[in-house]
Amino acid sequence: MSTTGNEHVIEHYEKKIYDQNQLLQISKALNSTLDYQYLIDAILNICLAQLQTLNAAMYLETEVDSSVFQLESSYKGFDFGETELNFRIPMDSPLIHFLAEKPKATMLSFILAKPELSKDPIVLFFQKLGVEVIVPLNAKGRVNGLLILGEKMNLSEFLEDEKEFMTTLASLAGIAVENARLYELATVDMMTSLKVHHYFQTKLKEEMERCRKKGTKLTLLFTDVDKFKVFNDTYGHQAGDVVLIEVARKLIENAGKHDIAARYGGEEFCLVMPGADEEQGFAKGEKIRKDVESMIVKNPDTGENLKVTLSVGISSFQITDRNNKDLIERADKALYQAKHGGRNRSIIYKPT
């Protein structure tokens, strides 16, 4: 073998070792978190960095009994229009069956050359979008998502080594995503998408401990839909459920990156704000309250436009707080003051 040939072989194996080391580090990183959205973002960023592409996206199932995959909002680069954003991929489609039989990174051009798939609406959709490679995610012996990538920045073809890398990455990602999804389902209220009560209590305790050790700030918001029982009795529980979903949406939309939006119970929701003081909490409470006041909810039975208001109680961590209960009680008392002060207002707790 020539010297040049030897150099190519050495270079090939050096790259193999480098890729294996990268995958080992990626595996550790992916298995170190159960934060679903953080995980999705991390996987996509790995693809951008390792494979030198500007376009990456994932299609995943969003519910326990879902029959479709849908686009995750953290996609990178692809130019999705409104129609494309809402495109769903049935789990029993011919493309998914094909990828289940051969669970590896596959060029879209190869799929288009298959007569049984060349006219498949999903394949044609990906072609129009500019997808170059489709990689199935796998967990527990089934396809549980799709990773799609656009062309490389230098317009060169994806090498076999790169496709192998993507296949291994997808198998690691599939398991990590499945674990994170199960954790998400266990900690999220299915109707409102808010965190559940026990998660709230656990995270609040952690944040209070951080305040004690580091001297940081923490503010808690308690919110309650005004006259919700009357609303339910008047318009029915289905309309009431729509109200809770829409109010929760406003809470989630207004939550900061490190805030924890949770369902305390019934129509009472809360927002844990690490690092925030009472004034910041009040400003956030007012923003949420005004957003709820201005929203219109459709009665699912009659189509009638309905409106509701929200009361907000605000309290901040005190060094004398012994446990969650102390902080929660003050926020609850502030909420009581807002209710009995006329409703549709935000109140910071003041000792009576």
ABEGO torsion letter per residue (X at the ends): XBAAAAAAAAAAAAAAAAAAAAAAAAAAAAAABABAAAAAAAAAAAAAAAAGBABBBBBBBABAABABBBBBAABBGBBBBAAAAABBBBAABAAAAAAAABBBBBBAAAAAABAAAAABAAAAAAAAAGBABBBBBBBGGBBAEBBBBBBBAAGBBBBAAAAAAAAAAAAAAAAAAAAAAAAAAAABBAAAGBBBAAAAAAAAAAAAAAAAAAGBBBBBBBBBBBGAAAAAAAAEAAAAAAAAAAAAAAAAAABBAABBBBBAEEABBBBBBBGBBAAAAAAAAAAAAAAAAABBBBBAAAGBBBBBBBBBBBBBBBAABABAAAAAAAAAAAAAAAAAAGEGBBBBBBBX
